[in-house]
Amino acid sequence: MLKLIFYLAVFVTSLPYILAKLEVVNDEELLSLIRTEKYVIVLFTKKDCEACDNYENELTALREDIVDSLNAWVVKATSSQLVRLYSPTNEPALVFFRHGVPLLYDGLINDELILHVLTNNKEPAVKELTDETFEHLTQAATGATTGDWFVMFYTTECVDCQRLQARWEAVGAHLKSRLNVARVNKGGLGAITGRRFEIHEVPSFIFFRQGKMYRYTIRKYDVESFVSFAEEWYKNAKGEKVPLPKSTLDDFTALVMDYIRENPWLWQIGVGAFIIGLLVSFLMKRKSAKQVQKTTKKFK
């Protein structure tokens, strides 16, 4: 009887600690949650990580508020292979999925700040632009009334672009009250727009402000650097006049040049064919000249 009372007392004492721990999911379970649930908050952790433990303590303290305000799943993934898709520094990383779209939390480990960022970003901050909507929404060439735009050009085949999505959403969350953050699929519905701005590599970034464009050429793809560029540092970059949309003929020419650039062997074949053509033409002329000489001698 005494043993039973002792075990019961131990269980009751440890109950708050047990309840405080986040539910642990593996990668397969996490992917299923992301696909099927509206809101999923994931803490990526690893073993023997003090910073991870601090993150978990803050998040568990918030779990009830998060569930009340967002009705979200709050889970933990330990030593997950998926963390590389969302965080450049790996664990610990806090990622908020909204309808499957990831947002990387990049603020201080503070429960009030975490709750503020989560509740204020229930919808994706980054707008998806296409060839049909780009100029209408951005008014980039006229510098008109829709404000400044910071745009990422990407393709679905680009792994680095995929790994930037969560960070780019964080950039959008930081800047959404001051300017617009968007992205364009250069390899799909934004191909014409990509050629308009001479985007040859992805990811590429351009900041549009008052009829001018500023290319982000820094090889630092962290949230702080992007935000700093859009707020102030763009002034140190070379401003270019925003080109007007290309005519059909100009766009077709740009398309051909892009194709040759992406497939240099076509250029080599073209040069080779040209040289062979010249050689054949020279030999044919030489042969024709010899035949004329023979005919001339014959009639002499």
Beta strands, then each sheet from edge to edge (+ up, - down):
strand 1: 23-24
strand 2: 39-45
strand 3: 73-78
strand 4: 93-98
strand 5: 101-105
strand 6: 127-129
strand 7: 149-154
strand 8: 180-185
strand 9: 204-209
strand 10: 212-215
strand 11: 239-241
sheet 1: 1+ 3+ 2+ 4- 5+
sheet 2: 6+ 8+ 7+ 9- 10+ 11-
end
